[in-house]
Amino acid sequence: MKSVNVKFELVNGGTPLKQAHYGDAGLDAYSNVNAVVKAGERLVVPLGIKVELPHGYVLQVCPRSGLAAKKGITVLNSPGIVDSGYRGEIQAIVMNHGDEDFIVKRHNTRICQFIIQESPNVIVDYGKIDPNTSRGEGMLGSSGGMGNKDKFINTLAGFKSVF
């Protein structure tokens, strides 16, 4: 198993990360505030931790499956991206999709998890794209049986635009 050393700094009395089992991808992060996330609302939750990622790595702030399944709690813009150059306190944008307010307890609520992955430097190369693949230019849902572009657009006709 490949390993990488990542330096974390606890700030403002933050709580150490928790890795439930050796080799688990996720490092559970704790809320560093007491708060209430009302049903149907979102809240930015400080986590009391900073990170110094090696170049070529990214930290993703992801939801915890148990909170999502049991309480409807998730992380918006998931995964939240922390680039290797960022040195500020990490925060999670928490959304309550549940029917009840969710109480967040400082040092006690594992609110999200961190996933650290390699992230190559991307060299952008513009040019003509080859559409000859098994999927081609199939849009959203095309790999799940929506079929062609016209059928997909007709399906979307019933949805209200937010723009």
GIBEL-V621806 format. One record per residue. N is the residue number from 1. RES is the residue in one small letter. PSI is psi in whole degrees, 0 to 359 (999 if undefined). NEAR is the number of other ideal C-beta (glycine too) atoms within 12 Angstrom. Layout:
N:RES:PSI:NEAR  N:RES:PSI:NEAR
This chain:
1:m:133:7  2:k:142:10  3:s:154:9  4:v:136:20  5:n:126:12  6:v:128:25  7:k:128:17  8:f:151:27  9:e:124:19  10:l:132:22  11:v:153:19  12:n:36:20  13:g:28:17  14:g:166:26  15:t:138:27  16:p:147:19  17:l:158:30  18:k:126:22  19:q:112:20  20:a:316:15  21:h:146:10  22:y:130:8  23:g:350:11  24:d:140:17  25:a:324:20  26:g:140:27  27:l:113:31  28:d:135:32  29:a:142:44  30:y:149:33  31:s:144:38  32:n:17:32  33:v:157:29  34:n:132:18  35:a:171:26  36:v:127:19  37:v:106:35  38:k:150:21  39:a:131:19  40:g:4:15  41:e:170:21  42:r:160:22  43:l:138:29  44:v:120:26  45:v:115:38  46:p:143:31  47:l:356:45  48:g:30:30  49:i:143:38  50:k:164:26  51:v:147:35  52:e:93:23  53:l:142:28  54:p:149:20  55:h:141:14  56:g:7:17  57:y:156:28  58:v:145:29  59:l:129:40  60:q:130:30  61:v:112:36  62:c:157:34  63:p:161:35  64:r:130:32  65:s:323:18  66:g:316:19  67:l:321:30  68:a:314:23  69:a:318:13  70:k:324:15  71:k:352:26  72:g:22:23  73:i:128:39  74:t:175:32  75:v:122:36  76:l:165:24  77:n:37:20  78:s:132:22  79:p:144:25  80:g:139:31  81:i:128:24  82:v:112:35  83:d:161:21  84:s:339:24  85:g:351:17  86:y:134:19  87:r:7:18  88:g:177:18  89:e:135:25  90:i:139:41  91:q:158:32  92:a:135:45  93:i:104:28  94:v:134:42  95:m:135:30  96:n:102:31  97:h:1:24  98:g:180:22  99:d:349:12  100:e:153:17  101:d:147:18  102:f:123:31  103:i:125:22  104:v:126:31  105:k:127:19  106:r:135:22  107:h:359:22  108:n:328:17  109:t:114:33  110:r:101:33  111:i:335:50  112:c:181:46  113:q:150:35  114:f:135:38  115:i:128:30  116:i:127:34  117:q:156:23  118:e:146:17  119:s:101:22  120:p:154:11  121:n:126:12  122:v:129:8  123:i:113:6  124:v:129:6  125:d:111:7  126:y:141:6  127:g:184:6  128:k:134:7  129:i:136:10  130:d:112:8  131:p:359:10  132:n:77:9  133:t:174:11  134:s:333:9  135:r:326:17  136:g:228:15  137:e:25:15  138:g:134:20  139:m:193:20  140:l:131:16  141:g:354:18  142:s:332:21  143:s:353:14  144:g:19:13  145:g:6:11  146:m:343:19  147:g:243:18  148:n:173:17  149:k:318:18  150:d:317:14  151:k:320:18  152:f:313:21  153:i:321:17  154:n:324:15  155:t:319:19  156:l:342:16  157:a:331:11  158:g:350:8  159:f:144:12  160:k:131:7  161:s:146:7  162:v:0:4  163:f:999:4
